[in-house]
Amino acid sequence: MNRKYYDKNLNQRQRKIIELLVTISTCRELEFLVC
């Protein structure tokens, strides 16, 4: 298995998870937003 390719995939996955968490926390902070 290509290590570089695996790491790249993992990083993309982590980034999506982080973006989701940030979106959720921003949503909670801004009360006028409907989630």
C-alpha positions, 0 to 999 in steps of 0.5 A: 500500500502506498503510504503517501496516498494513505496519509493523504486520504486520512488527512482529507478525512480528518479535515472533513471531520474538523470542518463538521465539528467547527460548523456544529460549534459555530451553529451552537454559538450563533443562536439565530441559526437554525441547524 
